[in-house]
Structure formats: structure tokens, C-alpha cells
Amino acid sequence: MAEAPSSTQRKHLVPLLVLLCLALALAYVFRDALSYEALSENRMRLIALRDAHYALTVLGFVAAYTVIVGFSLPGATVATLTGGFLFGTFPGVIFNITGATFGASLLFLAARWGLGEWLASKLDASEGRIHKIKQGIDKNQWSMLFLMRFMPVVPFFVANLLPALFGVAFHRFVISTALGIIPGALILTSVGAGLGEVFDQGGRPDLSVLFEPKILLPILGLCLLSIAPMLIKARRKEPL
């Protein structure tokens, strides 16, 4: 039977629960602010603020993006579009990646500080299928981390939590996050950079571009590249 969390770990759960409640409260308070409609209505104010205080706007934007991702608030896609709209594809994509990486890192550390280390130790000490899954992840961490970023088969916040709960090294998480989100961030930022014309026409951004072959096929190629080490191991009949 698995050992229960220690008193220290239980104390760590208290601030995590506080953060969860705060995230729910923020999601409720800003449920209408983090939307495409809100961006459309306030676009002229945002442009005026950017033109008057560029550096301050950049810092505020990155901080807001960090909070959105760190608290897993709905609106990350709108935030990415906003980065492109305000700052262009470049340097907008840099600001988007920075905010997303900071926020993901904060969520990772919060999960690790709570039950992450305890759960990882329990998985290491377990037997059977669960232990084999944990071993497989440990032996193929880079492949799994990049695969989750290139092909988001799980929600972004889940991809931030799972590595912490499975004992992934922090530096590996940060590197794979910063590099792995580049393709998606670049595409959405470029879409955001063209929102001015969309606003003028009273339309909405066309995110179906993400599924066009010229976009999707290169991303699938990156997915295959990320799991290439696992395929090589399988061909050599090495345990995955």
C-alpha cells in the first residue's frame, strides 16, 4: 500500500489549494475580458497604450500572459493573437513564447513543490505496469516532452503538470517548452499580426490555417523527429 504524503507535503498542499481557488476566481472575474470580442472592443486603447509606453506594454503583456498560463486561465489563444496584433509577428512571437514559458514553469514548480516529488518517488517504488510506464518516460523524457509540445494531444496545462508529477528535471521541462511551442506560437502570432484587417472587416480570425497541409505536415514531421530515438530503440529491440 502506498505511503501517505508526509506532514510537510500536506502543508504544501495548502498553498496549492489556495492557488487553485485563486485560479477559479480569476477565471470567473476575467471570463469576458479574455475573449476575442474584448480584444476587438479595446484594440484602439491597446494600440494607444503601446504607442505611448512601448516597454511598459511589453512588460505588462508578458506578465499577463504568465498569469494566464500559470493559473491555467481560459484565453491563452486570445493572448497569443494579442501579442501578434500589438507587436507584429516579430518580436511578438518572442513575447508570446516568453510569457508562455514563464507561466508553464511556475505551474510546473507549484506542482513539483506540492505532491510532485512524493508522487515521483512512489512511482519509482511501485511495481508492475505503473512502474514500467514511469521507467519508459524516464528513458525517453526528451522525446515525450517535445512530442507533447509539437502535437498537443493533451491540454496545455496538463502538459505542464504531468512532467512535474513524473519527476522530469526542471531544465528539461523549460528547454522543451520554450523550443516545442515555437511552431504553434509562430503560426498564431502571425495570424494575430493580421487582425487589423480582420477587425476592419468585422470578421473573426481564421484558425483553420492550423490544419492546412502546409502547416500541419511540417508539425507532424517534427513529431516524428521527436520520437525518432524511440523508433531507433524499438528497431534495435531495446526496451522503451
Contacts in CASP RR format, 6 or more apart in sequence:
PFRMAT RR
TARGET T0000
AUTHOR 0000-0000-0000
METHOD contacts of the structure
MODEL  1
MAEAPSSTQRKHLVPLLVLLCLALALAYVFRDALSYEALSENRMRLIALR
DAHYALTVLGFVAAYTVIVGFSLPGATVATLTGGFLFGTFPGVIFNITGA
TFGASLLFLAARWGLGEWLASKLDASEGRIHKIKQGIDKNQWSMLFLMRF
MPVVPFFVANLLPALFGVAFHRFVISTALGIIPGALILTSVGAGLGEVFD
QGGRPDLSVLFEPKILLPILGLCLLSIAPMLIKARRKEPL
2 122 0 8 1.000
2 126 0 8 1.000
3 122 0 8 1.000
5 13 0 8 1.000
5 115 0 8 1.000
5 118 0 8 1.000
6 118 0 8 1.000
9 114 0 8 1.000
9 115 0 8 1.000
9 118 0 8 1.000
12 113 0 8 1.000
12 114 0 8 1.000
12 115 0 8 1.000
13 114 0 8 1.000
13 115 0 8 1.000
16 110 0 8 1.000
16 111 0 8 1.000
16 113 0 8 1.000
16 114 0 8 1.000
19 71 0 8 1.000
19 110 0 8 1.000
22 71 0 8 1.000
23 71 0 8 1.000
23 72 0 8 1.000
23 73 0 8 1.000
26 67 0 8 1.000
26 71 0 8 1.000
26 73 0 8 1.000
27 71 0 8 1.000
27 73 0 8 1.000
27 74 0 8 1.000
30 73 0 8 1.000
31 74 0 8 1.000
32 38 0 8 1.000
34 68 0 8 1.000
34 73 0 8 1.000
34 74 0 8 1.000
34 75 0 8 1.000
34 78 0 8 1.000
34 79 0 8 1.000
35 75 0 8 1.000
35 78 0 8 1.000
36 78 0 8 1.000
36 81 0 8 1.000
36 204 0 8 1.000
36 205 0 8 1.000
38 78 0 8 1.000
39 46 0 8 1.000
39 78 0 8 1.000
39 81 0 8 1.000
39 82 0 8 1.000
39 85 0 8 1.000
39 195 0 8 1.000
40 199 0 8 1.000
40 202 0 8 1.000
43 85 0 8 1.000
43 195 0 8 1.000
43 196 0 8 1.000
43 199 0 8 1.000
46 57 0 8 1.000
46 82 0 8 1.000
46 85 0 8 1.000
46 86 0 8 1.000
47 86 0 8 1.000
49 57 0 8 1.000
50 57 0 8 1.000
50 86 0 8 1.000
50 87 0 8 1.000
57 86 0 8 1.000
58 87 0 8 1.000
58 95 0 8 1.000
61 82 0 8 1.000
61 83 0 8 1.000
61 86 0 8 1.000
61 87 0 8 1.000
61 95 0 8 1.000
62 95 0 8 1.000
62 98 0 8 1.000
62 99 0 8 1.000
62 102 0 8 1.000
64 79 0 8 1.000
65 76 0 8 1.000
65 79 0 8 1.000
65 95 0 8 1.000
65 96 0 8 1.000
65 98 0 8 1.000
65 99 0 8 1.000
65 100 0 8 1.000
65 102 0 8 1.000
65 103 0 8 1.000
66 99 0 8 1.000
66 102 0 8 1.000
66 103 0 8 1.000
66 106 0 8 1.000
67 73 0 8 1.000
67 103 0 8 1.000
68 75 0 8 1.000
68 76 0 8 1.000
68 79 0 8 1.000
68 103 0 8 1.000
69 76 0 8 1.000
69 99 0 8 1.000
69 100 0 8 1.000
69 102 0 8 1.000
69 103 0 8 1.000
69 104 0 8 1.000
69 106 0 8 1.000
69 107 0 8 1.000
69 156 0 8 1.000
69 157 0 8 1.000
69 160 0 8 1.000
70 103 0 8 1.000
70 104 0 8 1.000
70 106 0 8 1.000
70 107 0 8 1.000
70 160 0 8 1.000
71 107 0 8 1.000
72 107 0 8 1.000
72 156 0 8 1.000
72 157 0 8 1.000
72 160 0 8 1.000
76 100 0 8 1.000
76 156 0 8 1.000
77 188 0 8 1.000
77 207 0 8 1.000
79 96 0 8 1.000
80 96 0 8 1.000
80 100 0 8 1.000
80 185 0 8 1.000
80 188 0 8 1.000
80 189 0 8 1.000
80 192 0 8 1.000
81 188 0 8 1.000
81 189 0 8 1.000
81 191 0 8 1.000
81 192 0 8 1.000
81 195 0 8 1.000
81 205 0 8 1.000
82 192 0 8 1.000
83 92 0 8 1.000
83 95 0 8 1.000
83 96 0 8 1.000
83 189 0 8 1.000
83 192 0 8 1.000
84 92 0 8 1.000
84 93 0 8 1.000
84 96 0 8 1.000
84 189 0 8 1.000
84 190 0 8 1.000
84 191 0 8 1.000
84 192 0 8 1.000
84 193 0 8 1.000
84 194 0 8 1.000
84 195 0 8 1.000
85 192 0 8 1.000
85 193 0 8 1.000
85 194 0 8 1.000
85 195 0 8 1.000
85 196 0 8 1.000
86 92 0 8 1.000
87 95 0 8 1.000
88 189 0 8 1.000
88 192 0 8 1.000
88 193 0 8 1.000
89 186 0 8 1.000
89 189 0 8 1.000
89 190 0 8 1.000
89 193 0 8 1.000
92 189 0 8 1.000
92 193 0 8 1.000
93 182 0 8 1.000
93 185 0 8 1.000
93 186 0 8 1.000
93 189 0 8 1.000
93 190 0 8 1.000
96 185 0 8 1.000
96 188 0 8 1.000
96 189 0 8 1.000
97 178 0 8 1.000
97 181 0 8 1.000
97 182 0 8 1.000
97 185 0 8 1.000
100 177 0 8 1.000
100 181 0 8 1.000
100 185 0 8 1.000
101 174 0 8 1.000
101 177 0 8 1.000
101 178 0 8 1.000
101 181 0 8 1.000
103 160 0 8 1.000
104 156 0 8 1.000
104 160 0 8 1.000
104 173 0 8 1.000
104 177 0 8 1.000
105 170 0 8 1.000
105 173 0 8 1.000
105 174 0 8 1.000
105 177 0 8 1.000
107 157 0 8 1.000
107 160 0 8 1.000
107 161 0 8 1.000
107 164 0 8 1.000
108 160 0 8 1.000
108 161 0 8 1.000
108 163 0 8 1.000
108 164 0 8 1.000
108 170 0 8 1.000
108 173 0 8 1.000
109 164 0 8 1.000
109 170 0 8 1.000
111 160 0 8 1.000
111 161 0 8 1.000
111 164 0 8 1.000
111 165 0 8 1.000
112 164 0 8 1.000
112 167 0 8 1.000
112 170 0 8 1.000
115 165 0 8 1.000
116 164 0 8 1.000
116 165 0 8 1.000
116 167 0 8 1.000
117 167 0 8 1.000
119 165 0 8 1.000
120 134 0 8 1.000
120 165 0 8 1.000
120 166 0 8 1.000
120 167 0 8 1.000
123 130 0 8 1.000
123 131 0 8 1.000
123 134 0 8 1.000
123 166 0 8 1.000
124 131 0 8 1.000
124 134 0 8 1.000
126 134 0 8 1.000
134 166 0 8 1.000
136 239 0 8 1.000
136 240 0 8 1.000
137 144 0 8 1.000
137 166 0 8 1.000
137 168 0 8 1.000
138 166 0 8 1.000
139 239 0 8 1.000
139 240 0 8 1.000
140 229 0 8 1.000
140 230 0 8 1.000
140 233 0 8 1.000
140 240 0 8 1.000
141 168 0 8 1.000
141 169 0 8 1.000
141 172 0 8 1.000
142 172 0 8 1.000
142 176 0 8 1.000
142 226 0 8 1.000
142 229 0 8 1.000
143 226 0 8 1.000
143 227 0 8 1.000
143 228 0 8 1.000
143 229 0 8 1.000
143 230 0 8 1.000
145 163 0 8 1.000
145 168 0 8 1.000
145 172 0 8 1.000
145 173 0 8 1.000
145 176 0 8 1.000
145 177 0 8 1.000
146 176 0 8 1.000
146 179 0 8 1.000
146 180 0 8 1.000
146 222 0 8 1.000
146 226 0 8 1.000
147 153 0 8 1.000
147 223 0 8 1.000
147 226 0 8 1.000
147 227 0 8 1.000
148 154 0 8 1.000
148 159 0 8 1.000
148 162 0 8 1.000
149 159 0 8 1.000
149 176 0 8 1.000
149 177 0 8 1.000
149 179 0 8 1.000
149 180 0 8 1.000
149 181 0 8 1.000
150 180 0 8 1.000
150 183 0 8 1.000
150 219 0 8 1.000
150 222 0 8 1.000
150 223 0 8 1.000
150 226 0 8 1.000
151 219 0 8 1.000
151 220 0 8 1.000
151 223 0 8 1.000
152 159 0 8 1.000
154 162 0 8 1.000
160 177 0 8 1.000
163 172 0 8 1.000
163 173 0 8 1.000
164 173 0 8 1.000
183 218 0 8 1.000
183 219 0 8 1.000
183 222 0 8 1.000
184 210 0 8 1.000
184 219 0 8 1.000
187 209 0 8 1.000
187 210 0 8 1.000
187 215 0 8 1.000
188 207 0 8 1.000
188 210 0 8 1.000
191 205 0 8 1.000
191 206 0 8 1.000
191 207 0 8 1.000
191 209 0 8 1.000
192 205 0 8 1.000
195 205 0 8 1.000
198 204 0 8 1.000
198 205 0 8 1.000
209 215 0 8 1.000
210 216 0 8 1.000
230 240 0 8 1.000
233 239 0 8 1.000
233 240 0 8 1.000
234 240 0 8 1.000
END
